[in-house]
Amino acid sequence: MVNCEFAKGISSLGNSLGQKVDDGLRSADNAYSDLKKNIQQHAAAIFVLVVSLAASTNLEASDIARMRQDLNNFSHECLVCNAFYSTVGLCLAKSQEDPELTNRYQSGANLFWRLAVDTGRIAEVSDQAIAARFELVMAGLMKDIDESCTNIAVILLKYGEKCKSLLEAGPSQLDEIARRAQ
C-alpha cells in the first residue's frame, strides 16, 4: 500500500504545480511558442504523474521505489541539460551577438531547472541535494570547456542533441512513469 505521507506529498506538489506552470509561462517570451508548448507538455505530464501516484493506493513498496528512482534519474538528466543550456546562454550573452538565441537558451535553462526540481521533489530528493548535483554538473561542464567560452563546441557536441531530445521527449518519459503507477 502507498504510504499516506507520500500520497499527501504528491497531492500538495500537484496543487502547487499549476501556479509554477503559470509563472513559467508568464516569464517565457511570446516569441518562443515552441518552448511554451514544451513547458505545457512537461507540466501536463508531471501533473498526470502526480495524480497517478496520489490515486494509486495499491502499489507495492518496490513499485514506489522504482518510480522514485526513475524520477530521480529524470531529474538528474534535467539538471545536466539545465547546466548545458545555462553555460551556452552565458557564453552567448558574453558575445552579445544574438540576443534572441541567448534568450532561448536562458529560457531552456529555466525550463530544465523547474523540471529537475519538480521531479526531484516528487522523488524525495532534497533541494540541497539538487543544488549539490547542479554544482557537480556545472564543474564538469566548465572543465570540458577549460573554463573558456571559446571551447563551447565541446559541450555543444557532447550535450546538444541529448538535451534537445530530452526537451522533446520528456513528456512521454514522464507519461511512461505515470502509466507504471496505474
Salt bridges, closest charged atoms under 4 A:
ASP23 OD1 - ARG26 NH2 2.66
ASP63 OD1 - ARG66 NH1 3.56
ASP70 OD2 - ARG180 NH2 2.10
GLU100 OE2 - ARG104 NH2 3.37
ASP118 OD1 - LYS20 NZ 3.07
GLU124 OE2 - ARG68 NH2 2.88
ASP127 OD2 - ARG121 NH2 2.89
ASP144 OD2 - LYS158 NZ 3.14
GLU176 OE1 - ARG179 NH2 3.12
GLU176 OE2 - ARG180 NH1 3.83
